[in-house]
């Protein structure tokens, strides 16, 4: 199983980026795919998830209303559209996935890195003027 995260880069405050997470080696049925980020000196933060079982999504308060997670099942790819970016969004962004044997992605639950089995390599997002 491989997850390939891409789409990071340098963007000005207020700008937008779209991250992609292409998954190979499994078909994303009954899986949860999530995005995390880790800034220097800080713990990894769960940002958003999407369930391929029921389409549920979740957003952390820090990104709710600015970021949107979506999935292209034909491409086995999950996207994170990031708008209104702020300097505090600067971090390495990771995607991860786990088979959803129990509901893991729904509003109000949160996203926890210890629950995920497969991880991408990370893509750097820098928000700076």
C-alpha positions as CSV (number, residue, x, y, z in Angstrom):
1,X,0.0,0.0,0.0
2,X,1.3,3.4,-0.9
3,X,0.0,6.9,-0.4
4,X,1.5,9.7,-2.4
5,X,0.8,13.2,-1.1
6,X,1.5,16.1,-3.4
7,X,0.5,19.7,-4.1
8,X,2.4,21.5,-1.4
9,X,4.3,24.7,-2.1
10,X,4.8,28.3,-1.2
11,X,1.7,30.5,-1.1
12,X,0.9,34.0,0.1
13,X,-1.5,34.5,3.0
14,X,-5.0,34.4,1.7
15,X,-4.1,32.1,-1.1
16,X,-5.2,28.6,-1.9
17,X,-3.6,25.2,-2.6
18,X,-5.0,21.8,-3.4
19,X,-3.3,18.8,-1.9
20,X,-3.7,15.3,-3.5
21,X,-3.3,11.9,-1.9
22,X,-3.1,9.1,-4.4
23,X,-3.6,5.7,-3.0
24,X,-2.3,2.5,-4.6
25,X,-2.3,-1.1,-3.5
26,X,-5.9,-1.1,-2.2
27,X,-9.3,0.0,-3.3
28,X,-10.7,2.7,-1.1
29,X,-14.0,0.9,-0.2
30,X,-14.8,1.0,3.6
31,X,-11.8,3.1,4.4
32,X,-11.2,6.4,6.1
33,X,-8.7,8.8,4.5
34,X,-7.5,11.7,6.6
35,X,-5.2,14.6,6.4
36,X,-2.8,15.6,9.2
37,X,-0.2,18.2,9.5
38,X,2.9,18.8,11.7
39,X,4.6,22.2,12.1
40,X,8.1,22.5,13.5
41,X,8.2,21.9,17.2
42,X,4.5,21.0,17.4
43,X,2.6,17.7,17.6
44,X,0.9,16.2,14.6
45,X,-2.6,17.6,14.2
46,X,-5.6,15.8,12.7
47,X,-7.3,18.1,10.2
48,X,-10.0,16.3,8.3
49,X,-11.3,12.9,7.3
50,X,-13.6,11.4,4.8
51,X,-15.3,8.0,5.0
52,X,-15.7,6.0,1.8
53,X,-18.4,3.9,3.5
54,X,-20.9,6.7,4.1
55,X,-19.3,9.9,2.8
56,X,-19.1,11.4,6.3
57,X,-16.5,14.1,6.8
58,X,-14.9,15.9,9.7
59,X,-13.0,19.1,10.0
60,X,-10.9,20.4,12.9
61,X,-11.9,23.8,14.2
62,X,-8.7,25.2,13.0
63,X,-9.6,24.5,9.3
64,X,-13.4,24.3,9.3
65,X,-14.8,26.7,6.7
66,X,-11.5,27.1,4.9
67,X,-10.5,23.5,3.9
68,X,-12.6,21.0,2.0
69,X,-11.9,17.3,1.7
70,X,-13.1,15.3,-1.3
71,X,-12.6,12.0,-3.1
72,X,-12.3,10.9,-6.7
73,X,-13.1,7.2,-6.5
74,X,-12.1,6.6,-10.1
75,X,-8.6,7.9,-9.4
76,X,-8.4,6.4,-5.9
77,X,-7.4,9.9,-4.8
78,X,-8.4,12.2,-2.0
79,X,-8.0,16.0,-2.1
80,X,-7.7,18.7,0.4
81,X,-8.7,22.1,-1.0
82,X,-7.2,24.8,1.2
83,X,-8.5,28.3,0.9
84,X,-7.8,31.5,2.9
85,X,-4.4,30.1,4.0
86,X,-2.7,31.7,7.0
87,X,0.9,31.7,8.1
88,X,-0.1,29.3,10.9
89,X,-1.1,26.8,8.3
90,X,2.6,26.3,7.5
91,X,3.5,22.6,8.1
92,X,4.2,19.3,6.5
93,X,0.9,17.8,5.5
94,X,0.3,14.0,5.5
95,X,-2.4,11.8,4.3
96,X,-3.2,8.5,6.0
97,X,-5.8,5.7,5.7
98,X,-7.2,2.9,7.7
99,X,-10.0,0.4,7.1
100,X,-13.1,1.5,8.8
101,X,-14.2,-1.5,10.8
102,X,-16.0,0.9,13.2
103,X,-17.2,4.4,12.5
104,X,-14.1,6.6,12.6
105,X,-15.0,9.7,10.7
106,X,-18.0,11.9,11.7
107,X,-18.6,15.4,12.9
108,X,-17.5,15.9,16.5
109,X,-15.3,12.9,16.8
110,X,-11.8,14.1,15.9
111,X,-9.0,12.5,13.9
112,X,-6.4,10.5,15.8
113,X,-3.1,9.5,14.2
114,X,-2.6,6.3,16.3
115,X,-5.6,4.8,14.5
116,X,-4.1,5.0,11.1
117,X,-2.1,2.2,9.5
118,X,-0.9,3.6,6.2
119,X,0.8,7.0,5.7
120,X,2.0,9.1,2.9
121,X,5.4,10.8,2.9
122,X,4.2,14.4,3.5
123,X,4.2,17.5,1.4
124,X,5.4,20.9,2.7
125,X,3.0,23.9,2.7
126,X,4.5,27.3,3.4
127,X,2.3,30.3,3.8
128,X,4.4,33.4,3.8
129,X,4.4,36.9,2.3
